[in-house]
Amino acid sequence: KIEKIAREKYFMKKPNEDIYVFEGD
């Protein structure tokens, strides 16, 4: 899924805080 890839990229880019945004979105 695209969300999984986006989440992985965010993991490398920024801390968990941004991950919450992806899940909330």
C-alpha positions as CSV (number, residue, x, y, z in Angstrom):
1,K,0.0,0.0,0.0
2,I,1.1,3.6,-0.6
3,E,0.5,4.5,3.1
4,K,3.0,1.9,4.2
5,I,5.7,3.3,1.9
6,A,4.9,6.8,2.9
7,R,5.1,5.8,6.6
8,E,8.5,4.2,6.0
9,K,9.8,7.3,4.3
10,Y,8.6,9.5,7.1
11,F,10.3,7.2,9.6
12,M,13.6,7.9,8.0
13,K,12.8,11.6,7.4
14,K,11.3,12.6,10.7
15,P,10.5,11.3,14.2
16,N,7.3,9.5,15.2
17,E,5.4,12.7,15.6
18,D,4.9,13.0,11.9
19,I,3.8,9.4,11.7
20,Y,0.8,10.4,13.8
21,V,-0.2,12.8,11.1
22,F,-0.1,10.0,8.5
23,E,-2.3,7.8,10.6
24,G,-4.7,10.6,11.4
25,D,-4.9,11.5,7.8
